[in-house]
Structures are given as structure tokens and as C-alpha cells.
Amino acid sequence: MAIVEPPAPSAPDGPESGAGAPLYLRRAALLEALAALCASPDLPTLRAELAALRAALVPGGALRAPGGEEAVVFPEPLLQAELAQIDAALSLERARYYAGRLRKAAQGERTAAINEIDLNRWKAYDDIVTDSLWLIERRDGSGVHRADYWGNFVPQIPNQLLRRYTRRGDWVLDPFAGAGTTLIEAQRLGRNVLGVELQPPLVERVRDLVAAEPNRHGALVHVVAGDSTCTDFRALLAEQGAASAQLAILHPPYHDIIRFSDDPRDLSNAASIDRFLALLGQVVSRVVDVLDRGRYLALVIGDKYARGEWVPLGFLAMQTVQERGFALKSIVVKDINGTAGKRAQKELWRYRALVGGFYVFRHEYLFLFRKR
Ligand SMILES: C[S@@+](CC[C@H](N)C(=O)[O-])C[C@H]1O[C@@H](n2cnc3c(N)ncnc32)[C@H](O)[C@@H]1O
């Protein structure tokens, strides 16, 4: 189970974002102290070395880095927890193992090619979700994020995806941009982003919102009006100086659950489920064309209920993506916490459920795919 709290609006994209005040320490001195722990011949010696190390951590202590010197930065609670674990180890071998792990973390960054998560300090990223059940208590309403577009997703979704599957300067493609949640979040995190949205007034709105949000990392944010079933994403990326995209986030209509417009090209106006899936397939084929191999596509979608039957729209859409050159990496179930429309009808749906023998939707899916 994962409870995702909204990140602070000014949270940096790194380990300091959720794990307490940072401690700036002299790297060389810390590595030496940890090496001494690892070389201890017995537990009492190791604990004495550990006590000396802890004493040197206090303000003004020998391990504290004055300005100018190359420092290693640890969130204080994290470092204290690691030291406590070493202290509590029952065998010399275990204590040395924990000390060695901390030494690795102090040595420097080890990141994967597709994100900036420092794997040598993976414990510091306690706000990055790795479970397949997402329970999001409260929508992040910070900055220019707004909840008034019926059908927009919570900012925590693109926030998690961008931090997990991109690096600063990467390009993200959102072919169903809506009210721009992905674009706002990408700008905050320093990822470049191309959004395509069928409704021109929404595009204007997204431009205004993005312009009102600070762009600390100088991200390029481009949103255009268009039909994503036939948009040349490559040409649009090329106009921005990019050859390809490194992440795609797709949040299409859940067929006709919400009619977004009267436009016949709108996927929410598809005459049947088959037609909806065919149109979604066209968008995915265009996305696969510009996405780098080995990079991720995220699909956010829910099921629907029609003529007394549960329609597994999510799984049908999942297959549509899989058939176009993607390996399925994860199925995440995310809670739905009463959108404005649903809240008003909650009681009615509960009554209908009791009468009709079904359950009211409280979840949607986040499918993660990797391009083969
Ligand atoms: C579920 S909403 C996306 C919401 C978005 N993630 C947000 O947070 O604001 C789906 C969007 O897809 C748009 N749409 C529908 N058909 C489209 C098409 N053929 N091309 C581009 N956009 C389309 C709708 O206008 C709607 O805004």
C-alpha cells in the first residue's frame, strides 16, 4: 500500500525532497571514518569508531564541511538511521556490511540511464512510490495546479512518472494534454514537454497556466491544438530541436464516460468500444514512432459500466498498447477519490449498486510499458 503525499511546491527533484534537513559533510573524512568501521577487528572496536564518528557530526565537528570544500550531502534523519542500524547489528559481519553500504552511498552518485535517482542512496527517496497500489489522499493543489477540469488527473501521477522515468532535459510527450497537469509538472521538474490537445481553448488555458508557473530549470514547454490520431509528433519535436521523446504519458478519455467535446475526432465520441480502441491504437502507433527504444509509456485509464455490464476498458486498452511493440512492466491500481461530478452522485450510485448487484468504481489503472 502506498500513501502518496503531495510534494512541497518547491521540492527539488532529489533525495532532499522528502527526508529531512540536509547535513553537509567532508566526503574524504567521512569515507575514512567509514573505512575504519569496515576494517574493525571486532564489534567493540567498531562501536568505539562509530561513537567517534557520531561525535564528529555535531555542528562544528570534524566531519562538518565548511563552505568551499567538496561536500557529501545526507538528510540528517537518514544518516542517523543508518548509523543506528550499524550500532544495533548483532554481528561484526553485519555491522561491517551496513557500514560498507553507507560508505558506497558517500562515495558518489550511481544513477540509471533513465532517471536521476541515486541508487547508492536509494533509501533517501522515500516519496518515490514502488508499490502497485496508489492511495492518494489529497490532490496536490500547489502552484497553478487546478482541479476544475473534469477529468484531469492528480499532479502526483505525472510527478511520480517524471521522476522515475526521465532525467532533466529529456522530452516528454502527452498526446491528451487536457488542462495541462503533465506540462505544469514537467516544467517544475526541468523536463521538456510536448502536449497535444484537441480543444483549442484548453490549449490557451494550458499556455497561461504554464506561463504563470516558475520555470526554474528553463524547461521547454510546447502545447499545440491537434488531433493526436493523425499528428506528426516527430515534426513537432523537431521544431523544438528534439529528435525523439524519452517518456510518453497517455491519459485518454475513458471512452464516453465524460464527453469532452462535440468534435467527432474526440475519442470520447467514438461510436463503439472497438472504434475507441482503434483510435487509441492510432495514437499509440504515432507515439511508438518517436519514443526511444527502452523508454516508457504510461497509460492512465479506468473501466466503464454499460447496459448492466462492467466493461474492462482498462485491460482492452492495455492490450492495444502491448500489440504495438511494448512490454508490459506494471499494472498499478490507483484509488479514485470522488471527482466533483462523482461526489454529487455518490448516493445515487450507491443505491444503484445495491439494486444492480455491482460495485461502484473506486479505482483506475496506470499501466507501465517499455518500448522493445
Ligand atoms: C482525460 S483528459 C486528459 C486530462 C489531462 N491528463 C489533465 O490532467 O488535464 C483527455 C483529453 O483528451 C482530449 N482528446 C480527446 N480526443 C483527442 C484527440 N483525438 N486528440 C487530442 N486530444 C484529444 C480531450 O479533449 C481531453 O481534454
The ligand as a MOL file (V3000), in Angstrom:
LIG
                    3D

  0  0  0     0  0            999 V3000
M  V30 BEGIN CTAB
M  V30 COUNTS 27 29 0 0 0
M  V30 BEGIN ATOM
M  V30 1 C -8.7450 12.5520 -19.5970 0
M  V30 2 S -8.4620 14.0760 -20.3790 0 CHG=1
M  V30 3 C -6.7640 14.3960 -20.0690 0
M  V30 4 C -6.5970 15.2220 -18.8330 0
M  V30 5 C -5.1740 15.5940 -18.5440 0
M  V30 6 N -4.3470 14.4600 -18.1410 0
M  V30 7 C -5.1320 16.6410 -17.4160 0
M  V30 8 O -4.6750 16.3120 -16.3110 0
M  V30 9 O -5.6200 17.7310 -17.6130 0 CHG=-1
M  V30 10 C -8.4960 13.5970 -22.0630 0
M  V30 11 C -8.2780 14.7440 -23.0290 0
M  V30 12 O -8.1140 14.1980 -24.3490 0
M  V30 13 C -8.6220 15.1410 -25.2730 0
M  V30 14 N -8.8220 14.4390 -26.5560 0
M  V30 15 C -9.8180 13.6260 -26.9200 0
M  V30 16 N -9.6390 13.1640 -28.1720 0
M  V30 17 C -8.4640 13.7000 -28.6060 0
M  V30 18 C -7.7350 13.6050 -29.8190 0
M  V30 19 N -8.1790 12.8810 -30.8680 0
M  V30 20 N -6.5670 14.2780 -29.9230 0
M  V30 21 C -6.1010 15.0450 -28.8890 0
M  V30 22 N -6.7680 15.1750 -27.7170 0
M  V30 23 C -7.9360 14.5060 -27.5740 0
M  V30 24 C -9.8740 15.6630 -24.6060 0
M  V30 25 O -10.2460 16.9190 -25.1190 0
M  V30 26 C -9.4620 15.7200 -23.1390 0
M  V30 27 O -9.0350 17.0080 -22.7880 0
M  V30 END ATOM
M  V30 BEGIN BOND
M  V30 1 1 1 2
M  V30 2 1 2 3
M  V30 3 1 2 10
M  V30 4 1 3 4
M  V30 5 1 4 5
M  V30 6 1 5 6
M  V30 7 1 5 7
M  V30 8 2 7 8
M  V30 9 1 7 9
M  V30 10 1 10 11
M  V30 11 1 11 12
M  V30 12 1 11 26
M  V30 13 1 12 13
M  V30 14 1 13 14
M  V30 15 1 13 24
M  V30 16 1 14 15
M  V30 17 1 14 23
M  V30 18 2 15 16
M  V30 19 1 16 17
M  V30 20 1 17 18
M  V30 21 2 17 23
M  V30 22 1 18 19
M  V30 23 2 18 20
M  V30 24 1 20 21
M  V30 25 2 21 22
M  V30 26 1 22 23
M  V30 27 1 24 25
M  V30 28 1 24 26
M  V30 29 1 26 27
M  V30 END BOND
M  V30 END CTAB
M  END
